[in-house]
Amino acid sequence: MTYHQEVQDLIKMATTFLVSTVDERGFPTTIVVAPPIHQIGIQRLEFYVSGSSETVENILRNGLGSVCCYSLDKHESLLLKGTFGTKKFLPEDEPLLNDYQHFLQYEDAVLIRFETMICKSHNQGENVQFII
């Protein structure tokens, strides 16, 4: 299995993601979110959030940020650095939500779209970093 495939598999297997943005004072702000509802390899991930959240405010002010996920079972972790943008949440996105996301029932739901620039992973005791 290629390194790229191992990274994609970790993204598909992870149940929890950490999304970090930059607040108005320049500090990182991290939230825990469900897996992406849309994904194009490791290049683009889209997450469901409230449009009135601090996370969205941060993204609109400064799109730089990171996404992290991990597997306790396999002792693997993944850190993606890149840029965020926002995208309208459409009716066709609704079936892709998990039970918890449906429970949240955001009236102002949006998708935050993450474009990966740098990938860093820890897999089988080895750290690997590359630029996309």
Salt bridges, closest charged atoms under 4 A:
GLU46 OE1 - LYS87 NZ 3.24
ASP93 OD1 - HIS38 NE2 2.73
GLU94 OE2 - HIS102 ND1 3.14
GLU115 OE2 - ARG44 NE 2.64
GLU115 OE2 - ARG113 NE 3.92
